[in-house]
């Protein structure tokens, strides 16, 4: 595991029924690296993430997590996943739900750790004693992030992690992501907020037209296409719309 890439894709294709979404996708993410996945709505970012997780079967190609084929259930012991929309059970208290998630990862529950992580993400720890059904959208997102970061997995896959967060929580999340990288955690990050991608990511991959049309450092994307990262991204995809799932 120590010598393997945290994540490796080679010639991957996937889709739904007879509708292909992408093909020929290949990239790797080194341990301790933050890789940003960007694209227009419908370009296939979430489908690509689901394929990595083996929730959508790959039609072709290879995917490995720390050197293990992603189709082996044991390979997923290396990762924790935050979906685009976090939907904790409304009947449970925040602590109860987070404890269940950590139990799934085999992580011992420590109340003090949860309180510290809540504070780090701008959530009052007292909110963890409330039922999730009373939470706002942003509070539910923070609860998902708390469980994800406490999972202690070496690979975190975060699909639109700033969804529903206010500016303070977004800043705190970026601090938390940078701290995780400093500790050696690998992060695959999907986001529409390109300023965050520019600030956080070592590399960025652009999904468009059924494939990966760019893979490199944010500075390289800006250098090739000019402007800030948003302008460079739009120029890289030709400013056009994208279809698909």
Residue pairs with C-beta under 8 A, 6 or more apart in sequence:
1 66
1 67
1 78
3 67
4 64
4 66
4 67
5 28
5 29
5 30
5 31
5 64
5 66
5 67
6 29
6 30
6 31
6 32
6 33
6 65
6 66
6 78
6 154
6 155
6 186
7 28
7 29
7 35
7 52
7 63
7 64
7 65
7 155
7 186
7 188
8 28
8 29
8 62
8 63
8 64
9 25
9 26
9 27
9 28
9 52
9 61
9 62
9 63
10 26
10 61
10 62
10 63
11 24
11 25
11 26
11 60
11 61
11 62
12 22
12 23
12 24
12 25
12 26
12 48
12 51
12 58
12 60
12 61
12 62
12 63
13 20
13 22
13 23
13 24
13 25
13 58
13 59
13 60
13 61
14 20
14 21
14 22
14 47
14 48
14 51
14 56
14 57
14 58
14 59
15 21
15 22
15 47
15 59
15 245
16 47
16 56
16 245
19 244
19 245
20 59
20 210
21 44
21 47
21 48
21 210
21 244
21 245
22 44
22 47
22 48
22 207
22 210
22 211
22 212
22 244
23 59
23 60
23 210
23 211
24 61
24 211
24 212
25 48
25 61
25 207
25 211
25 212
26 61
26 212
27 35
27 205
27 212
27 215
29 35
29 186
29 188
29 203
30 186
31 154
31 184
31 186
32 181
32 184
32 185
32 186
33 181
33 186
33 187
33 202
33 203
34 177
34 181
34 186
34 187
34 189
34 200
34 201
34 202
34 203
35 187
35 188
35 189
35 201
35 202
35 203
35 204
35 205
36 189
36 190
36 191
36 197
36 200
36 201
36 203
36 204
36 205
36 218
37 45
37 48
37 49
37 188
37 189
37 190
37 191
37 204
37 205
37 207
38 45
38 190
38 191
38 192
38 194
38 197
38 204
38 205
38 206
38 207
38 233
39 45
39 206
39 207
39 208
39 237
39 242
40 208
40 237
40 241
40 242
41 242
42 242
42 243
42 244
42 245
43 207
43 208
43 242
43 244
44 207
44 210
44 244
44 245
45 159
45 190
45 207
46 84
46 159
46 190
46 245
47 56
47 244
47 245
48 207
49 81
49 157
49 159
49 188
49 190
50 56
51 57
51 58
51 63
52 63
52 65
52 70
52 157
52 188
53 70
53 76
53 79
53 81
53 157
54 70
54 71
54 76
62 69
63 69
63 70
64 70
64 75
65 75
65 76
65 78
65 79
65 155
66 75
66 78
66 154
66 155
68 74
68 75
68 78
69 75
70 76
77 106
77 153
78 153
78 154
78 155
79 153
79 154
79 155
79 156
79 157
80 105
80 147
80 148
80 151
80 153
80 155
80 156
80 157
81 148
81 156
81 157
81 159
82 144
82 145
82 148
82 156
82 157
82 158
82 159
82 161
83 144
83 159
84 159
84 160
84 163
84 190
85 163
86 140
86 141
86 143
86 144
87 140
88 94
88 97
88 132
88 135
88 140
88 143
88 144
89 97
89 132
90 131
90 132
90 133
91 131
91 132
91 133
92 100
92 131
92 132
93 128
93 129
93 130
93 131
93 132
94 127
94 128
94 129
94 130
94 131
94 132
94 135
94 143
95 111
95 114
95 128
95 129
97 132
97 143
97 147
98 109
98 114
98 128
98 143
98 146
98 147
98 150
99 109
101 147
101 151
102 108
102 109
102 147
102 150
102 151
103 109
105 151
105 152
105 153
107 150
107 151
107 152
113 150
114 125
114 128
114 146
114 150
115 125
115 128
117 146
117 149
117 150
118 124
118 125
118 127
118 128
118 142
118 146
119 125
120 172
120 175
120 176
121 142
121 145
121 146
121 169
121 172
121 173
121 176
122 142
122 166
122 168
122 169
122 172
123 139
123 142
123 143
123 146
123 169
127 135
127 139
128 143
132 140
132 143
135 143
136 164
137 164
138 164
138 165
138 166
138 169
140 164
141 161
141 163
141 164
141 165
142 165
142 169
145 161
145 173
145 176
148 156
148 158
149 156
149 176
149 180
153 185
154 184
154 185
154 186
155 185
155 186
155 187
155 188
156 180
156 185
156 186
156 187
156 188
157 187
157 188
158 177
158 187
158 188
158 189
158 190
159 190
160 190
160 191
160 192
161 173
161 189
161 191
162 169
162 170
162 173
162 191
162 193
162 196
165 173
170 196
174 196
174 199
174 200
177 187
177 189
177 200
178 200
180 187
181 187
189 197
189 200
189 201
191 197
194 228
194 229
194 230
194 233
195 228
195 229
195 230
197 204
197 218
197 229
198 218
198 228
198 229
201 218
202 217
203 215
203 216
203 217
203 218
204 214
204 215
204 216
204 217
204 218
204 221
204 229
205 212
205 214
205 215
206 212
206 213
206 214
206 215
206 221
206 233
206 236
206 237
207 213
208 236
208 237
208 242
209 237
209 242
210 244
213 236
213 237
214 221
214 236
218 229
221 229
221 232
221 233
221 236
222 228
222 229
222 232
224 232
224 236
225 231
225 232
225 233
225 235
225 236
226 232
226 235
227 235
